[in-house]
Amino acid sequence: MKKNIGNTDRRFRVILGIVIAVLGIFYQSWWGLLAVIPLVTAMIQVCPAYLPFGISTIKKEQNK
């Protein structure tokens, strides 16, 4: 699968995932498990929601 998540988008997803996980732990809620989604997409650098729309946040130089 072709990567479609750039560095800035990746950093944002990691921070968002950590915040969601911490809030889930703090409030003792299973909603904290949603942190897995942005963390996994940041790790594999592919966002399935971007695919149907042809969106890519990778700069042209990185896309090689």
PDB file as gemmi writes it, atoms N, CA and C in Angstrom:
CRYST1    1.000    1.000    1.000  90.00  90.00  90.00 P 1                      
ATOM      1  N   MET A   1       0.840  -1.171   0.000  1.00  0.00           N  
ATOM      2  CA  MET A   1       0.000   0.000   0.000  1.00  0.00           C  
ATOM      3  C   MET A   1       0.893   1.244   0.000  1.00  0.00           C  
ATOM      4  N   LYS A   2       0.534   2.214  -0.802  1.00  0.00           N  
ATOM      5  CA  LYS A   2       1.322   3.427  -0.912  1.00  0.00           C  
ATOM      6  C   LYS A   2       1.102   4.314   0.311  1.00  0.00           C  
ATOM      7  N   LYS A   3       2.182   4.826   0.872  1.00  0.00           N  
ATOM      8  CA  LYS A   3       2.092   5.685   2.051  1.00  0.00           C  
ATOM      9  C   LYS A   3       1.416   6.998   1.684  1.00  0.00           C  
ATOM     10  N   ASN A   4       0.596   7.525   2.599  1.00  0.00           N  
ATOM     11  CA  ASN A   4      -0.081   8.787   2.335  1.00  0.00           C  
ATOM     12  C   ASN A   4      -0.098   9.727   3.546  1.00  0.00           C  
ATOM     13  N   ILE A   5       0.746   9.453   4.534  1.00  0.00           N  
ATOM     14  CA  ILE A   5       0.821  10.291   5.733  1.00  0.00           C  
ATOM     15  C   ILE A   5       2.221  10.884   5.826  1.00  0.00           C  
ATOM     16  N   GLY A   6       2.301  12.219   5.804  1.00  0.00           N  
ATOM     17  CA  GLY A   6       3.576  12.918   5.900  1.00  0.00           C  
ATOM     18  C   GLY A   6       4.039  13.059   7.342  1.00  0.00           C  
ATOM     19  N   ASN A   7       5.197  13.685   7.497  1.00  0.00           N  
ATOM     20  CA  ASN A   7       5.808  13.811   8.824  1.00  0.00           C  
ATOM     21  C   ASN A   7       4.978  14.634   9.798  1.00  0.00           C  
ATOM     22  N   THR A   8       4.437  15.769   9.347  1.00  0.00           N  
ATOM     23  CA  THR A   8       3.639  16.611  10.233  1.00  0.00           C  
ATOM     24  C   THR A   8       2.365  15.894  10.657  1.00  0.00           C  
ATOM     25  N   ASP A   9       1.712  15.273   9.703  1.00  0.00           N  
ATOM     26  CA  ASP A   9       0.492  14.506   9.983  1.00  0.00           C  
ATOM     27  C   ASP A   9       0.807  13.363  10.944  1.00  0.00           C  
ATOM     28  N   ARG A  10       1.929  12.737  10.751  1.00  0.00           N  
ATOM     29  CA  ARG A  10       2.354  11.615  11.597  1.00  0.00           C  
ATOM     30  C   ARG A  10       2.575  12.069  13.039  1.00  0.00           C  
ATOM     31  N   ARG A  11       3.265  13.191  13.207  1.00  0.00           N  
ATOM     32  CA  ARG A  11       3.510  13.717  14.555  1.00  0.00           C  
ATOM     33  C   ARG A  11       2.198  14.061  15.253  1.00  0.00           C  
ATOM     34  N   PHE A  12       1.288  14.702  14.501  1.00  0.00           N  
ATOM     35  CA  PHE A  12      -0.008  15.061  15.061  1.00  0.00           C  
ATOM     36  C   PHE A  12      -0.764  13.816  15.526  1.00  0.00           C  
ATOM     37  N   ARG A  13      -0.738  12.752  14.731  1.00  0.00           N  
ATOM     38  CA  ARG A  13      -1.431  11.516  15.087  1.00  0.00           C  
ATOM     39  C   ARG A  13      -0.831  10.865  16.335  1.00  0.00           C  
ATOM     40  N   VAL A  14       0.482  10.900  16.460  1.00  0.00           N  
ATOM     41  CA  VAL A  14       1.124  10.323  17.653  1.00  0.00           C  
ATOM     42  C   VAL A  14       0.717  11.116  18.899  1.00  0.00           C  
ATOM     43  N   ILE A  15       0.775  12.438  18.810  1.00  0.00           N  
ATOM     44  CA  ILE A  15       0.388  13.278  19.953  1.00  0.00           C  
ATOM     45  C   ILE A  15      -1.078  13.056  20.304  1.00  0.00           C  
ATOM     46  N   LEU A  16      -1.941  13.040  19.290  1.00  0.00           N  
ATOM     47  CA  LEU A  16      -3.363  12.801  19.512  1.00  0.00           C  
ATOM     48  C   LEU A  16      -3.601  11.438  20.162  1.00  0.00           C  
ATOM     49  N   GLY A  17      -2.917  10.415  19.690  1.00  0.00           N  
ATOM     50  CA  GLY A  17      -3.065   9.079  20.259  1.00  0.00           C  
ATOM     51  C   GLY A  17      -2.648   9.023  21.722  1.00  0.00           C  
ATOM     52  N   ILE A  18      -1.552   9.688  22.032  1.00  0.00           N  
ATOM     53  CA  ILE A  18      -1.079   9.707  23.418  1.00  0.00           C  
ATOM     54  C   ILE A  18      -2.070  10.443  24.314  1.00  0.00           C  
ATOM     55  N   VAL A  19      -2.585  11.566  23.838  1.00  0.00           N  
ATOM     56  CA  VAL A  19      -3.560  12.340  24.623  1.00  0.00           C  
ATOM     57  C   VAL A  19      -4.821  11.512  24.871  1.00  0.00           C  
ATOM     58  N   ILE A  20      -5.318  10.853  23.843  1.00  0.00           N  
ATOM     59  CA  ILE A  20      -6.524  10.026  24.007  1.00  0.00           C  
ATOM     60  C   ILE A  20      -6.269   8.894  24.996  1.00  0.00           C  
ATOM     61  N   ALA A  21      -5.096   8.255  24.900  1.00  0.00           N  
ATOM     62  CA  ALA A  21      -4.771   7.161  25.818  1.00  0.00           C  
ATOM     63  C   ALA A  21      -4.681   7.658  27.263  1.00  0.00           C  
ATOM     64  N   VAL A  22      -4.025   8.784  27.464  1.00  0.00           N  
ATOM     65  CA  VAL A  22      -3.881   9.333  28.818  1.00  0.00           C  
ATOM     66  C   VAL A  22      -5.250   9.702  29.388  1.00  0.00           C  
ATOM     67  N   LEU A  23      -6.092  10.324  28.574  1.00  0.00           N  
ATOM     68  CA  LEU A  23      -7.434  10.669  29.056  1.00  0.00           C  
ATOM     69  C   LEU A  23      -8.250   9.413  29.362  1.00  0.00           C  
ATOM     70  N   GLY A  24      -8.096   8.387  28.559  1.00  0.00           N  
ATOM     71  CA  GLY A  24      -8.791   7.124  28.818  1.00  0.00           C  
ATOM     72  C   GLY A  24      -8.362   6.503  30.137  1.00  0.00           C  
ATOM     73  N   ILE A  25      -7.060   6.574  30.404  1.00  0.00           N  
ATOM     74  CA  ILE A  25      -6.547   6.026  31.668  1.00  0.00           C  
ATOM     75  C   ILE A  25      -6.999   6.900  32.840  1.00  0.00           C  
ATOM     76  N   PHE A  26      -6.912   8.212  32.660  1.00  0.00           N  
ATOM     77  CA  PHE A  26      -7.286   9.135  33.731  1.00  0.00           C  
ATOM     78  C   PHE A  26      -8.752   8.968  34.123  1.00  0.00           C  
ATOM     79  N   TYR A  27      -9.629   8.878  33.124  1.00  0.00           N  
ATOM     80  CA  TYR A  27     -11.057   8.742  33.395  1.00  0.00           C  
ATOM     81  C   TYR A  27     -11.504   7.281  33.516  1.00  0.00           C  
ATOM     82  N   GLN A  28     -10.557   6.368  33.429  1.00  0.00           N  
ATOM     83  CA  GLN A  28     -10.817   4.931  33.533  1.00  0.00           C  
ATOM     84  C   GLN A  28     -11.955   4.527  32.594  1.00  0.00           C  
ATOM     85  N   SER A  29     -11.774   4.902  31.327  1.00  0.00           N  
ATOM     86  CA  SER A  29     -12.790   4.642  30.320  1.00  0.00           C  
ATOM     87  C   SER A  29     -12.205   3.795  29.194  1.00  0.00           C  
ATOM     88  N   TRP A  30     -13.022   2.914  28.662  1.00  0.00           N  
ATOM     89  CA  TRP A  30     -12.570   2.090  27.547  1.00  0.00           C  
ATOM     90  C   TRP A  30     -12.429   2.912  26.272  1.00  0.00           C  
ATOM     91  N   TRP A  31     -12.933   4.150  26.252  1.00  0.00           N  
ATOM     92  CA  TRP A  31     -12.785   5.031  25.097  1.00  0.00           C  
ATOM     93  C   TRP A  31     -11.314   5.327  24.814  1.00  0.00           C  
ATOM     94  N   GLY A  32     -10.480   5.155  25.801  1.00  0.00           N  
ATOM     95  CA  GLY A  32      -9.044   5.342  25.618  1.00  0.00           C  
ATOM     96  C   GLY A  32      -8.450   4.374  24.613  1.00  0.00           C  
ATOM     97  N   LEU A  33      -9.151   3.273  24.365  1.00  0.00           N  
ATOM     98  CA  LEU A  33      -8.673   2.308  23.371  1.00  0.00           C  
ATOM     99  C   LEU A  33      -8.698   2.884  21.958  1.00  0.00           C  
ATOM    100  N   LEU A  34      -9.480   3.935  21.751  1.00  0.00           N  
ATOM    101  CA  LEU A  34      -9.503   4.584  20.440  1.00  0.00           C  
ATOM    102  C   LEU A  34      -8.150   5.193  20.078  1.00  0.00           C  
ATOM    103  N   ALA A  35      -7.277   5.324  21.045  1.00  0.00           N  
ATOM    104  CA  ALA A  35      -5.934   5.837  20.791  1.00  0.00           C  
ATOM    105  C   ALA A  35      -5.167   4.929  19.839  1.00  0.00           C  
ATOM    106  N   VAL A  36      -5.571   3.683  19.744  1.00  0.00           N  
ATOM    107  CA  VAL A  36      -4.900   2.728  18.869  1.00  0.00           C  
ATOM    108  C   VAL A  36      -4.985   3.181  17.409  1.00  0.00           C  
ATOM    109  N   ILE A  37      -6.094   3.772  17.017  1.00  0.00           N  
ATOM    110  CA  ILE A  37      -6.301   4.142  15.610  1.00  0.00           C  
ATOM    111  C   ILE A  37      -5.266   5.163  15.127  1.00  0.00           C  
ATOM    112  N   PRO A  38      -5.133   6.324  15.772  1.00  0.00           N  
ATOM    113  CA  PRO A  38      -4.118   7.262  15.268  1.00  0.00           C  
ATOM    114  C   PRO A  38      -2.690   6.752  15.445  1.00  0.00           C  
ATOM    115  N   LEU A  39      -2.445   5.964  16.488  1.00  0.00           N  
ATOM    116  CA  LEU A  39      -1.090   5.446  16.688  1.00  0.00           C  
ATOM    117  C   LEU A  39      -0.705   4.432  15.613  1.00  0.00           C  
ATOM    118  N   VAL A  40      -1.615   3.546  15.263  1.00  0.00           N  
ATOM    119  CA  VAL A  40      -1.321   2.543  14.231  1.00  0.00           C  
ATOM    120  C   VAL A  40      -1.182   3.199  12.863  1.00  0.00           C  
ATOM    121  N   THR A  41      -2.068   4.130  12.549  1.00  0.00           N  
ATOM    122  CA  THR A  41      -1.956   4.792  11.246  1.00  0.00           C  
ATOM    123  C   THR A  41      -0.671   5.609  11.148  1.00  0.00           C  
ATOM    124  N   ALA A  42      -0.221   6.168  12.261  1.00  0.00           N  
ATOM    125  CA  ALA A  42       1.056   6.891  12.254  1.00  0.00           C  
ATOM    126  C   ALA A  42       2.219   5.922  12.049  1.00  0.00           C  
ATOM    127  N   MET A  43       2.132   4.742  12.648  1.00  0.00           N  
ATOM    128  CA  MET A  43       3.208   3.750  12.503  1.00  0.00           C  
ATOM    129  C   MET A  43       3.319   3.232  11.074  1.00  0.00           C  
ATOM    130  N   ILE A  44       2.198   2.895  10.460  1.00  0.00           N  
ATOM    131  CA  ILE A  44       2.243   2.307   9.123  1.00  0.00           C  
ATOM    132  C   ILE A  44       2.205   3.366   8.023  1.00  0.00           C  
ATOM    133  N   GLN A  45       1.976   4.618   8.382  1.00  0.00           N  
ATOM    134  CA  GLN A  45       1.960   5.764   7.479  1.00  0.00           C  
ATOM    135  C   GLN A  45       0.928   5.631   6.356  1.00  0.00           C  
ATOM    136  N   VAL A  46      -0.163   4.952   6.634  1.00  0.00           N  
ATOM    137  CA  VAL A  46      -1.258   4.814   5.675  1.00  0.00           C  
ATOM    138  C   VAL A  46      -2.556   5.098   6.402  1.00  0.00           C  
ATOM    139  N   CYS A  47      -3.341   6.037   5.857  1.00  0.00           N  
ATOM    140  CA  CYS A  47      -4.649   6.341   6.418  1.00  0.00           C  
ATOM    141  C   CYS A  47      -5.717   5.829   5.462  1.00  0.00           C  
ATOM    142  N   PRO A  48      -6.477   4.813   5.856  1.00  0.00           N  
ATOM    143  CA  PRO A  48      -7.513   4.280   4.979  1.00  0.00           C  
ATOM    144  C   PRO A  48      -8.575   5.317   4.612  1.00  0.00           C  
ATOM    145  N   ALA A  49      -8.829   6.297   5.459  1.00  0.00           N  
ATOM    146  CA  ALA A  49      -9.821   7.328   5.163  1.00  0.00           C  
ATOM    147  C   ALA A  49      -9.346   8.257   4.041  1.00  0.00           C  
ATOM    148  N   TYR A  50      -8.047   8.387   3.853  1.00  0.00           N  
ATOM    149  CA  TYR A  50      -7.502   9.230   2.790  1.00  0.00           C  
ATOM    150  C   TYR A  50      -7.591   8.555   1.418  1.00  0.00           C  
ATOM    151  N   LEU A  51      -7.565   7.224   1.390  1.00  0.00           N  
ATOM    152  CA  LEU A  51      -7.482   6.486   0.128  1.00  0.00           C  
ATOM    153  C   LEU A  51      -8.597   6.790  -0.875  1.00  0.00           C  
ATOM    154  N   PRO A  52      -9.878   6.758  -0.509  1.00  0.00           N  
ATOM    155  CA  PRO A  52     -10.926   6.999  -1.514  1.00  0.00           C  
ATOM    156  C   PRO A  52     -10.888   8.402  -2.115  1.00  0.00           C  
ATOM    157  N   PHE A  53     -10.318   9.346  -1.383  1.00  0.00           N  
ATOM    158  CA  PHE A  53     -10.289  10.731  -1.834  1.00  0.00           C  
ATOM    159  C   PHE A  53      -8.963  11.104  -2.502  1.00  0.00           C  
ATOM    160  N   GLY A  54      -7.994  10.194  -2.484  1.00  0.00           N  
ATOM    161  CA  GLY A  54      -6.700  10.460  -3.097  1.00  0.00           C  
ATOM    162  C   GLY A  54      -5.876  11.491  -2.348  1.00  0.00           C  
ATOM    163  N   ILE A  55      -6.126  11.638  -1.060  1.00  0.00           N  
ATOM    164  CA  ILE A  55      -5.407  12.618  -0.242  1.00  0.00           C  
ATOM    165  C   ILE A  55      -4.062  12.045   0.179  1.00  0.00           C  
ATOM    166  N   SER A  56      -3.044  12.890   0.135  1.00  0.00           N  
ATOM    167  CA  SER A  56      -1.723  12.525   0.632  1.00  0.00           C  
ATOM    168  C   SER A  56      -1.096  13.758   1.260  1.00  0.00           C  
ATOM    169  N   THR A  57      -0.573  13.615   2.471  1.00  0.00           N  
ATOM    170  CA  THR A  57       0.076  14.732   3.149  1.00  0.00           C  
ATOM    171  C   THR A  57       1.590  14.648   3.028  1.00  0.00           C  
ATOM    172  N   ILE A  58       2.058  13.754   2.168  1.00  0.00           N  
ATOM    173  CA  ILE A  58       3.493  13.616   1.937  1.00  0.00           C  
ATOM    174  C   ILE A  58       3.923  14.657   0.917  1.00  0.00           C  
ATOM    175  N   LYS A  59       5.013  15.336   1.200  1.00  0.00           N  
ATOM    176  CA  LYS A  59       5.566  16.302   0.249  1.00  0.00           C  
ATOM    177  C   LYS A  59       6.082  15.537  -0.968  1.00  0.00           C  
ATOM    178  N   LYS A  60       6.149  16.171  -2.087  1.00  0.00           N  
ATOM    179  CA  LYS A  60       6.541  15.531  -3.341  1.00  0.00           C  
ATOM    180  C   LYS A  60       7.917  14.867  -3.261  1.00  0.00           C  
ATOM    181  N   GLU A  61       8.872  15.466  -2.560  1.00  0.00           N  
ATOM    182  CA  GLU A  61      10.221  14.902  -2.451  1.00  0.00           C  
ATOM    183  C   GLU A  61      10.224  13.610  -1.644  1.00  0.00           C  
ATOM    184  N   GLN A  62       9.368  13.512  -0.620  1.00  0.00           N  
ATOM    185  CA  GLN A  62       9.313  12.341   0.239  1.00  0.00           C  
ATOM    186  C   GLN A  62       8.598  11.184  -0.427  1.00  0.00           C  
ATOM    187  N   ASN A  63       7.798  11.445  -1.426  1.00  0.00           N  
ATOM    188  CA  ASN A  63       6.903  10.455  -2.020  1.00  0.00           C  
ATOM    189  C   ASN A  63       7.614   9.456  -2.933  1.00  0.00           C  
ATOM    190  N   LYS A  64       8.912   9.492  -3.003  1.00  0.00           N  
ATOM    191  CA  LYS A  64       9.667   8.609  -3.900  1.00  0.00           C  
ATOM    192  C   LYS A  64       9.735   7.203  -3.395  1.00  0.00           C  
TER     193      LYS A  64                                                      
END                                                                             
